[in-house]
Amino acid sequence: MRREIIALLPVLGLSAAFVVNQSCATKSALEEVEKEAQEPKENVAQAKNNLKESRNLLSDAKRLLESAKEKLEAHAADKQAHTPPPPPPPPEEVAPAQAEYGEVTVGWCDTLWDISERVYGNTLYWPSIYNLNRDKIGSDPWILAQGWVLKYKTELSEEEKREAVKEAIEWDLRFKNRPKTPKCPPK
């Protein structure tokens, strides 16, 4: 078939040189088209490589970030463990509480022990009532007059309670032979 094409060339008015040139040009154009078709494939491959590298870098960055986060938490915990606590706030100046007082009226045949039991729930706190009313009662806590109005602290501190019990015991030891109940006049 080649020979036939070469034989027809002069009839068509084409020279062999022209055909060779055209065929070379066609071949060149074909090679260029193939090359251009190959470029997107190379670009895609390059993009895939770039994506793979980016993913690797991102993974490395995540690992570094996690490591830094762990080190920061460890440092914060270490710092907290070695940091002394802040000093306590200065104590607030509290004015001594004003004692609140109540009043009780001495009934028929009442003793300080009876009154102490009513107001404090304990008979041994009677000296606290006696000491507040010593000017009215006098030197003998066993003698009370019906109708007297005595004052007492509504609340006793623990120290006041201890002092009252101590004083009650001292009175009992000093006057151990004295009867604890009063001689009540008939009503």
Beta strands, then each sheet from edge to edge (+ up, - down):
strand 1: 101-105
strand 2: 149-153
sheet 1: 1+ 2-
end
